[in-house]
Amino acid sequence: MHFPTIVYRSPGAHPGPFGSSYDYRGVDDEKSLQAALREGWRASLVDACSADKPVVSLEASASVEANDDSPPTRAELEAQAVKMGLKFDGRTPDAKLARMINEAL
């Protein structure tokens, strides 16, 4: 990791992905980073904003209603993207997010 860097925590004052909010603060060295992580700060915005959100897999949602031919919901797309480590934000359209997931598979 390169310093200085930023750590994130949710909820906070800034609108974030997944319908959440976040705060951020800078850290200057490894010691400060480790202290911030122990205090509940996260090294990435996605980790901070998804930490308190339940992860719903596409497989689990498909098993609920096997005959459901509707496309995945935004929440399902975001959960799968987070699980796969894909980078996106609230401005990423659903179609592009679905394309990113399919390409990564």
C-alpha positions in Angstrom: 0.0 0.0 0.0 1.2 3.5 -0.8 1.0 6.3 1.7 -0.7 8.6 2.3 -4.0 6.8 1.6 -7.6 7.0 2.5 -9.8 4.7 4.6 -13.6 4.6 4.6 -16.5 3.9 7.0 -20.2 3.5 6.6 -22.6 5.2 7.4 -21.4 8.7 6.9 -22.0 12.1 5.4 -21.4 11.3 1.7 -23.7 9.3 -0.5 -22.3 6.0 -1.5 -23.0 2.8 -3.5 -25.6 0.2 -2.5 -27.9 3.0 -1.2 -25.5 3.7 1.6 -23.4 6.6 2.8 -19.8 6.9 3.9 -17.1 9.0 5.6 -13.4 9.0 4.8 -10.2 10.1 6.4 -6.5 10.1 5.4 -3.8 7.9 7.0 -0.1 8.6 6.6 1.6 5.4 7.5 1.1 1.7 8.2 0.7 2.2 11.9 -2.1 4.7 11.4 -3.7 2.4 8.8 -3.7 -0.6 11.2 -5.2 1.6 14.0 -8.0 2.8 11.7 -8.8 -0.7 10.6 -9.1 -1.8 14.2 -11.5 1.1 14.7 -13.8 -0.2 12.0 -12.5 1.8 9.0 -12.1 -0.1 5.7 -9.4 0.1 3.1 -11.9 0.4 0.2 -15.2 2.2 -0.3 -16.9 -0.9 -1.6 -15.9 -2.9 1.5 -17.1 -0.1 3.8 -20.5 0.3 2.1 -21.2 -3.4 1.7 -20.0 -4.5 5.1 -23.4 -4.2 6.7 -25.4 -5.3 3.7 -26.5 -8.9 3.4 -24.9 -10.6 0.3 -27.5 -12.4 -1.8 -26.1 -14.7 -4.4 -27.7 -15.0 -7.7 -28.0 -18.8 -7.2 -29.9 -18.3 -3.9 -32.3 -15.9 -5.4 -32.9 -18.2 -8.4 -33.7 -21.1 -6.1 -36.5 -19.1 -4.4 -38.5 -19.1 -7.6 -37.2 -21.4 -10.2 -39.6 -20.3 -12.9 -38.7 -16.6 -12.6 -37.5 -15.4 -16.0 -37.1 -11.8 -14.9 -33.6 -10.2 -15.0 -31.6 -10.0 -11.8 -32.4 -7.0 -9.6 -29.9 -4.2 -9.0 -29.3 -5.5 -5.5 -28.5 -9.0 -6.9 -26.2 -7.5 -9.6 -24.3 -5.5 -7.0 -24.0 -8.4 -4.6 -22.6 -10.6 -7.4 -20.2 -7.8 -8.5 -18.9 -7.3 -5.0 -18.5 -11.1 -4.5 -16.4 -11.2 -7.8 -14.4 -8.1 -6.8 -15.6 -6.0 -9.8 -15.2 -2.2 -9.6 -18.4 -0.2 -10.1 -20.4 2.6 -8.5 -23.9 3.9 -8.3 -23.5 5.5 -11.8 -22.8 2.1 -13.4 -26.0 1.1 -15.4 -27.6 -2.2 -14.7 -26.9 -3.5 -18.2 -23.2 -2.6 -18.0 -22.9 -4.2 -14.6 -24.6 -7.4 -15.9 -22.2 -7.4 -18.9 -19.2 -7.0 -16.5 -20.4 -10.0 -14.5 -20.9 -12.2 -17.5 -17.5 -11.3 -19.0 -15.9 -12.1 -15.6 -17.6 -15.5 -15.5 
